[in-house]
Amino acid sequence: MRINKYLASSGLGSRRKCEEFVNSGKVTINGKVETNLAFDVSEKDKVCVDGVKVKPPIRFTYLMMHKPKGYLTSVSDDRNRKTVMELLPNEYKFLMPVGRLDYNSEGLLIFTNDGDTAQNIMRPSKEVVKTYQAKVEGEVTEANRQAMEKGVTLIDGTKFKKCKVKIIEIKDRKTKLEVQITEGKNREIRKIFDNFGYNVIFLKRVAIGEIKLGGLTRGTCRLLHSSEIEYLKSL
């Protein structure tokens, strides 16, 4: 197994991030610094990063959480804010969140120690559809809905790809919508609506590709079913 894949499978991040570990001389194999990205690691090799031995798990675990509002999608926080790791059962604390949901959003969040699958879920080129329920202040016009779907460029130059926006209900000067995106840039949906003058007051991710949140209670988790795992691995 190539060294970058070996490190990624050990839960150290994306393959690109792991290549940085190798290039910076942080990786040793059998006691010697290894900077050759083409190096193939065998089962007999002892691999360390910053002196700590690493090894891919014997088996991978896949779990979903209904992240509540008011939690960071992070392993830790230097400002002592609550993180999603606090909601994981102790036996699953070794898992890492895949992608992000911002502090004020809730919904489906996947955790795994399978680095390759995690990267495929997040990689924009895979165009995995993320589906959200949203509620905004104001009445979203048909013209603005169509403009959002064509792709949006913010005043600072940030570009968002085409998306799908469906108006569900307009009531009491508020609009409920279903939004589907494939990028998942930081606060993407909030920024898109803000660009048109709408403030998002509720945002919930209900699906990642074919993986659906269903009726999972806020703050709780469950292991993925075999069919769901097979789908993720097929990406």
FENGICOR-V413141 format. One line per field, one symbol per residue. ss: DSSP state (@ for helix, = for strand, . for the rest). phi: phi as a letter, one per 30 degrees, with the letter a starting at -180 (. if undefined). psi: psi as a letter, one per 30 degrees, with the letter a starting at -180 (. if undefined). A space follows every 10 residues. Layout:
# FENGICOR-V413141
ss=???
phi=???
psi=???
This chain:
# FENGICOR-V413141
ss=.=@@@@@@@. ....@@@@@@ @@@...===. .==......= ......===. .==....... .======... .=........ ..=@@@@..@ @@...==... .....===== ==..@@@@@@ @@.@@@...= =======... .@@@@@@@@. .==.....== ...======= =..======= =......@@@ @@@@@....= ========.. ==........ ===..@@@@@ @@@@.
phi=.eeddedddd ickddddddd ddddidccbh icdbcddddc dcdddccbbh icdbadddbc bbbcbcdddj bddadabdch ddbdddcdee dcdddcdcib bdeccbkdbc baccdddedd dddeddhddc cbcbbbdjcd ddddeddddd jbcdddjdcc debcbbdcab ahhbbcbcbb bbcidehedd dddddciccd cabbdcabhc dcdicddeic badddedddd ddddd
psi=kkeeeeeefg ggaleeeeee eeeggfkkjh fkkjgjffkk klffkjkkjh fkklkklell kkkkkjklkg kkilelkfgh lklffffkke fgfflkkjal klegllakkk klgjeeeeee efkeffhkkk klklklkljk leeeeeeeff kkklfgfkkk lklkkkkekj khhlkklkkk lfehljheee eeeefggkkk fkkkkfkjbf jkebgkkkgl llkkleeeee eeff.
